[in-house]
Amino acid sequence: MRLGLIDLGSNTVKLALYQIQGTQFTPLDFQARFVKILNYIEGDRLSPEGVQRLVEVLVEYQEICREKAIEQLECFSTASLRQITNQAQVIAQVRQQTGITIHPISGEQEAYYNLLGMRLTAKEDSFLGQDLGGGSTQLFTWLEGKPGPSESFFLGALKMKQQFVAGELPTRQEAQAIQQKAREVLESAKAFDGLSFSTLYLMGGSARLLKQLLHAPEGRISAAELEALKERYLEHPGQAKEEILAADPGRLVTCVPGMLVILTVIGLFGVETVQISSSSVREGWLLDWIHRHT
């Protein structure tokens, strides 16, 4: 069967199309739109403008699915709708206007799907994974052949920009504030105490952007390279803006805040190398869906 999967994130809304045969799947197409849902949250509610923007993208994706002869369309939301108080109202309105049912997943579920997806590419008996999104970041571990501690944190790239950065790119002082906040939040997760990893497996759009900026076609980056990029961007914001816009204009304001969260994780776990993964939360969700339906 041909299945479409919409991943409703805080920064982007993605559509992934798959051919499913038994327990195997093959990617067919991928689309992404920068909706920046977090910018439409007023207080603790998603605004009518935000709902309408979301509906517009979902209708566009429905048309793509019709053109591609997709037989079934599923949709889940991550941190984008996790904290809003009008979540049920938004889901009902979207279903009424589009026929699409949004299935919100918790931070714990997201970390679990991240782990399932990462195991497609990370084959070690033990590894540390991170999924950096717009509204949250998930840390998850695989220890001696079985799931280890995992947790979701509201440390997304767009969320850090909103909370700490006044302009397009953070100043050095704002960067320090982001890393201090990230360190405080991550250190409060006692389940990870005493763990260290030489390699961090990283997934998400911000991760793929770093792969471009550091000209790493294989996706392997040293912690020192990433730290040097951060320093160069803080020292030369004009150059940083030019390079980010050339690589991925939609991530101009989230690139450096996301990098700062990643570097905080690197420091806390003693990471020496970052491996950018092609896997995502979508593949984990899909693996779980296939398991439940077969």
DRENKOLZA-668614 format. One record per residue (C-alpha): residue number from 1; x, y, z; residue in one letter. Coordinates in steps of 0.25 Angstrom, whole numbers, m for minus. Layout:
BEGIN
+-----+-------+-------+-------+----+
|   i |     u |     v |     w | aa |
+-----+-------+-------+-------+----+
| NUM |     X |     Y |     Z |  A |
...
+-----+-------+-------+-------+----+
***
This chain:
BEGIN
+-----+-------+-------+-------+----+
|   i |     u |     v |     w | aa |
+-----+-------+-------+-------+----+
|   1 |     0 |     0 |     0 |  M |
|   2 |     4 |    15 |    m2 |  R |
|   3 |     4 |    23 |    11 |  L |
|   4 |     5 |    37 |    14 |  G |
|   5 |    10 |    42 |    27 |  L |
|   6 |     9 |    57 |    32 |  I |
|   7 |    19 |    61 |    43 |  D |
|   8 |    13 |    73 |    49 |  L |
|   9 |    25 |    80 |    56 |  G |
|  10 |    27 |    93 |    63 |  S |
|  11 |    36 |    99 |    52 |  N |
|  12 |    32 |    91 |    39 |  T |
|  13 |    21 |    82 |    35 |  V |
|  14 |    26 |    70 |    27 |  K |
|  15 |    20 |    60 |    17 |  L |
|  16 |    27 |    47 |    15 |  A |
|  17 |    21 |    37 |     5 |  L |
|  18 |    24 |    22 |     6 |  Y |
|  19 |    22 |     9 |    m1 |  Q |
|  20 |    19 |    m2 |     9 |  I |
|  21 |    20 |   m16 |     6 |  Q |
|  22 |    18 |   m26 |    18 |  G |
|  23 |    28 |   m21 |    29 |  T |
|  24 |    37 |   m13 |    19 |  Q |
|  25 |    35 |     1 |    14 |  F |
|  26 |    42 |     9 |     3 |  T |
|  27 |    42 |    25 |     3 |  P |
|  28 |    35 |    31 |    m9 |  L |
|  29 |    35 |    46 |    m7 |  D |
|  30 |    37 |    56 |     4 |  F |
|  31 |    32 |    71 |     5 |  Q |
|  32 |    34 |    81 |    16 |  A |
|  33 |    28 |    95 |    19 |  R |
|  34 |    32 |   105 |    29 |  F |
|  35 |    20 |   108 |    36 |  V |
|  36 |    26 |   112 |    50 |  K |
|  37 |    14 |   108 |    58 |  I |
|  38 |    20 |   113 |    71 |  L |
|  39 |    20 |   127 |    65 |  N |
|  40 |     4 |   126 |    65 |  Y |
|  41 |     3 |   122 |    80 |  I |
|  42 |    m2 |   134 |    88 |  E |
|  43 |    m1 |   131 |   103 |  G |
|  44 |    m4 |   116 |   103 |  D |
|  45 |   m14 |   115 |    91 |  R |
|  46 |   m12 |   114 |    76 |  L |
|  47 |   m18 |   126 |    69 |  S |
|  48 |   m29 |   125 |    58 |  P |
|  49 |   m18 |   130 |    49 |  E |
|  50 |    m9 |   118 |    53 |  G |
|  51 |   m20 |   108 |    51 |  V |
|  52 |   m23 |   114 |    37 |  Q |
|  53 |    m9 |   113 |    33 |  R |
|  54 |    m8 |    99 |    37 |  L |
|  55 |   m21 |    96 |    29 |  V |
|  56 |   m15 |   102 |    17 |  E |
|  57 |    m3 |    93 |    17 |  V |
|  58 |   m11 |    80 |    20 |  L |
|  59 |   m20 |    83 |     9 |  V |
|  60 |    m8 |    85 |     0 |  E |
|  61 |    m2 |    72 |     5 |  Y |
|  62 |   m16 |    65 |     2 |  Q |
|  63 |   m15 |    69 |   m12 |  E |
|  64 |    m1 |    64 |   m14 |  I |
|  65 |    m6 |    51 |    m8 |  C |
|  66 |   m17 |    50 |   m18 |  R |
|  67 |    m7 |    53 |   m29 |  E |
|  68 |     2 |    41 |   m24 |  K |
|  69 |    m9 |    31 |   m22 |  A |
|  70 |    m7 |    30 |    m7 |  I |
|  71 |   m17 |    21 |    m1 |  E |
|  72 |   m16 |    25 |    13 |  Q |
|  73 |   m12 |    38 |    20 |  L |
|  74 |    m8 |    39 |    35 |  E |
|  75 |    m3 |    51 |    43 |  C |
|  76 |     3 |    53 |    56 |  F |
|  77 |     8 |    65 |    64 |  S |
|  78 |    20 |    67 |    73 |  T |
|  79 |    23 |    78 |    82 |  A |
|  80 |    15 |    88 |    73 |  S |
|  81 |     2 |    85 |    80 |  L |
|  82 |     7 |    78 |    92 |  R |
|  83 |     6 |    90 |   102 |  Q |
|  84 |    m6 |    98 |    96 |  I |
|  85 |   m19 |    98 |   104 |  T |
|  86 |   m28 |    98 |    92 |  N |
|  87 |   m22 |    85 |    86 |  Q |
|  88 |   m35 |    78 |    85 |  A |
|  89 |   m42 |    90 |    79 |  Q |
|  90 |   m31 |    91 |    68 |  V |
|  91 |   m31 |    76 |    65 |  I |
|  92 |   m46 |    76 |    64 |  A |
|  93 |   m46 |    89 |    55 |  Q |
|  94 |   m35 |    83 |    46 |  V |
|  95 |   m43 |    70 |    45 |  R |
|  96 |   m55 |    78 |    41 |  Q |
|  97 |   m48 |    86 |    30 |  Q |
|  98 |   m39 |    75 |    24 |  T |
|  99 |   m44 |    61 |    29 |  G |
| 100 |   m30 |    59 |    34 |  I |
| 101 |   m29 |    54 |    49 |  T |
| 102 |   m17 |    59 |    56 |  I |
| 103 |   m11 |    49 |    66 |  H |
| 104 |    m3 |    57 |    77 |  P |
| 105 |     9 |    49 |    83 |  I |
| 106 |    15 |    51 |    96 |  S |
| 107 |    30 |    55 |    98 |  G |
| 108 |    32 |    40 |   103 |  E |
| 109 |    25 |    35 |    91 |  Q |
| 110 |    34 |    44 |    82 |  E |
| 111 |    47 |    39 |    89 |  A |
| 112 |    42 |    25 |    87 |  Y |
| 113 |    40 |    27 |    72 |  Y |
| 114 |    53 |    34 |    71 |  N |
| 115 |    60 |    22 |    76 |  L |
| 116 |    53 |    12 |    67 |  L |
| 117 |    56 |    21 |    55 |  G |
| 118 |    71 |    23 |    59 |  M |
| 119 |    73 |     8 |    61 |  R |
| 120 |    72 |     7 |    45 |  L |
| 121 |    85 |    14 |    44 |  T |
| 122 |    92 |    13 |    58 |  A |
| 123 |    96 |    m1 |    59 |  K |
| 124 |   105 |    m1 |    72 |  E |
| 125 |   101 |    m8 |    84 |  D |
| 126 |   101 |     5 |    91 |  S |
| 127 |    99 |    19 |    86 |  F |
| 128 |    93 |    33 |    90 |  L |
| 129 |    83 |    39 |    80 |  G |
| 130 |    77 |    53 |    79 |  Q |
| 131 |    66 |    59 |    71 |  D |
| 132 |    66 |    74 |    71 |  L |
| 133 |    53 |    80 |    67 |  G |
| 134 |    47 |    94 |    67 |  G |
| 135 |    39 |    92 |    80 |  G |
| 136 |    46 |    81 |    87 |  S |
| 137 |    59 |    72 |    87 |  T |
| 138 |    59 |    57 |    91 |  Q |
| 139 |    71 |    50 |    96 |  L |
| 140 |    70 |    35 |    95 |  F |
| 141 |    80 |    24 |    98 |  T |
| 142 |    82 |     9 |    94 |  W |
| 143 |    91 |     2 |   105 |  L |
| 144 |    96 |   m12 |   103 |  E |
| 145 |    86 |   m16 |    93 |  G |
| 146 |    73 |   m11 |   100 |  K |
| 147 |    66 |     3 |   102 |  P |
| 148 |    73 |    12 |   112 |  G |
| 149 |    68 |    25 |   118 |  P |
| 150 |    61 |    35 |   109 |  S |
| 151 |    54 |    48 |   111 |  E |
| 152 |    48 |    60 |   104 |  S |
| 153 |    52 |    74 |   107 |  F |
| 154 |    45 |    87 |   103 |  F |
| 155 |    59 |    92 |    97 |  L |
| 156 |    55 |    93 |    82 |  G |
| 157 |    63 |   102 |    73 |  A |
| 158 |    51 |   111 |    70 |  L |
| 159 |    47 |   112 |    85 |  K |
| 160 |    61 |   116 |    89 |  M |
| 161 |    60 |   127 |    78 |  K |
| 162 |    47 |   132 |    84 |  Q |
| 163 |    52 |   132 |    98 |  Q |
| 164 |    66 |   138 |    97 |  F |
| 165 |    69 |   144 |    84 |  V |
| 166 |    64 |   158 |    80 |  A |
| 167 |    69 |   159 |    66 |  G |
| 168 |    71 |   149 |    55 |  E |
| 169 |    84 |   143 |    61 |  L |
| 170 |    88 |   142 |    75 |  P |
| 171 |    98 |   151 |    81 |  T |
| 172 |   109 |   145 |    89 |  R |
| 173 |   102 |   149 |   102 |  Q |
| 174 |    89 |   142 |    97 |  E |
| 175 |    97 |   130 |    93 |  A |
| 176 |   102 |   128 |   107 |  Q |
| 177 |    88 |   130 |   112 |  A |
| 178 |    83 |   119 |   103 |  I |
| 179 |    94 |   109 |   107 |  Q |
| 180 |    92 |   112 |   122 |  Q |
| 181 |    77 |   109 |   121 |  K |
| 182 |    80 |    96 |   113 |  A |
| 183 |    90 |    92 |   123 |  R |
| 184 |    81 |    94 |   135 |  E |
| 185 |    70 |    87 |   128 |  V |
| 186 |    78 |    75 |   123 |  L |
| 187 |    86 |    73 |   137 |  E |
| 188 |    72 |    72 |   144 |  S |
| 189 |    70 |    59 |   136 |  A |
| 190 |    76 |    50 |   147 |  K |
| 191 |    74 |    37 |   138 |  A |
| 192 |    86 |    41 |   130 |  F |
| 193 |    95 |    43 |   141 |  D |
| 194 |   109 |    36 |   139 |  G |
| 195 |   106 |    33 |   124 |  L |
| 196 |   117 |    37 |   114 |  S |
| 197 |   118 |    34 |    99 |  F |
| 198 |   128 |    37 |    89 |  S |
| 199 |   118 |    39 |    77 |  T |
| 200 |   105 |    46 |    77 |  L |
| 201 |    95 |    42 |    66 |  Y |
| 202 |    87 |    54 |    62 |  L |
| 203 |    74 |    55 |    55 |  M |
| 204 |    65 |    66 |    50 |  G |
| 205 |    65 |    78 |    40 |  G |
| 206 |    75 |    86 |    48 |  S |
| 207 |    85 |    74 |    48 |  A |
| 208 |    84 |    73 |    33 |  R |
| 209 |    87 |    88 |    32 |  L |
| 210 |   100 |    86 |    40 |  L |
| 211 |   104 |    75 |    30 |  K |
| 212 |   103 |    86 |    19 |  Q |
| 213 |   109 |    97 |    26 |  L |
| 214 |   121 |    88 |    30 |  L |
| 215 |   122 |    82 |    16 |  H |
| 216 |   121 |    68 |    22 |  A |
| 217 |   115 |    59 |    11 |  P |
| 218 |   116 |    47 |    20 |  E |
| 219 |   110 |    54 |    32 |  G |
| 220 |   122 |    52 |    41 |  R |
| 221 |   126 |    64 |    49 |  I |
| 222 |   136 |    66 |    60 |  S |
| 223 |   131 |    73 |    73 |  A |
| 224 |   143 |    83 |    71 |  A |
| 225 |   138 |    86 |    57 |  E |
| 226 |   124 |    90 |    62 |  L |
| 227 |   130 |    98 |    73 |  E |
| 228 |   138 |   106 |    63 |  A |
| 229 |   126 |   108 |    54 |  L |
| 230 |   119 |   114 |    66 |  K |
| 231 |   130 |   123 |    70 |  E |
| 232 |   131 |   128 |    55 |  R |
| 233 |   117 |   131 |    54 |  Y |
| 234 |   116 |   138 |    68 |  L |
| 235 |   128 |   146 |    64 |  E |
| 236 |   124 |   149 |    49 |  H |
| 237 |   108 |   150 |    49 |  P |
| 238 |   108 |   156 |    35 |  G |
| 239 |   116 |   144 |    29 |  Q |
| 240 |   107 |   134 |    37 |  A |
| 241 |    94 |   140 |    32 |  K |
| 242 |   100 |   139 |    17 |  E |
| 243 |   104 |   125 |    19 |  E |
| 244 |    91 |   120 |    26 |  I |
| 245 |    82 |   127 |    15 |  L |
| 246 |    90 |   121 |     4 |  A |
| 247 |    88 |   107 |    10 |  A |
| 248 |    74 |   107 |    16 |  D |
| 249 |    67 |   121 |    17 |  P |
| 250 |    55 |   116 |    26 |  G |
| 251 |    65 |   112 |    37 |  R |
| 252 |    72 |   126 |    38 |  L |
| 253 |    67 |   129 |    52 |  V |
| 254 |    67 |   114 |    57 |  T |
| 255 |    81 |   110 |    52 |  C |
| 256 |    90 |   116 |    63 |  V |
| 257 |    80 |   114 |    75 |  P |
| 258 |    79 |    99 |    71 |  G |
| 259 |    94 |    98 |    70 |  M |
| 260 |    96 |   103 |    84 |  L |
| 261 |    87 |    92 |    89 |  V |
| 262 |    94 |    82 |    82 |  I |
| 263 |   108 |    87 |    87 |  L |
| 264 |   102 |    87 |   101 |  T |
| 265 |    99 |    72 |   100 |  V |
| 266 |   112 |    69 |    94 |  I |
| 267 |   119 |    76 |   106 |  G |
| 268 |   110 |    68 |   116 |  L |
| 269 |   113 |    54 |   111 |  F |
| 270 |   127 |    56 |   106 |  G |
| 271 |   124 |    54 |    92 |  V |
| 272 |   136 |    55 |    82 |  E |
| 273 |   128 |    52 |    69 |  T |
| 274 |   114 |    55 |    63 |  V |
| 275 |   108 |    46 |    53 |  Q |
| 276 |    96 |    53 |    45 |  I |
| 277 |    86 |    42 |    43 |  S |
| 278 |    76 |    41 |    31 |  S |
| 279 |    66 |    34 |    40 |  S |
| 280 |    55 |    42 |    47 |  S |
| 281 |    43 |    41 |    57 |  V |
| 282 |    35 |    38 |    44 |  R |
| 283 |    42 |    25 |    42 |  E |
| 284 |    40 |    21 |    56 |  G |
| 285 |    25 |    25 |    56 |  W |
| 286 |    24 |    17 |    43 |  L |
| 287 |    31 |     4 |    49 |  L |
| 288 |    22 |     5 |    60 |  D |
| 289 |    10 |     6 |    51 |  W |
| 290 |    14 |    m5 |    43 |  I |
| 291 |    16 |   m14 |    55 |  H |
| 292 |     2 |   m11 |    60 |  R |
| 293 |    m5 |   m13 |    47 |  H |
| 294 |     2 |   m26 |    43 |  T |
+-----+-------+-------+-------+----+
***
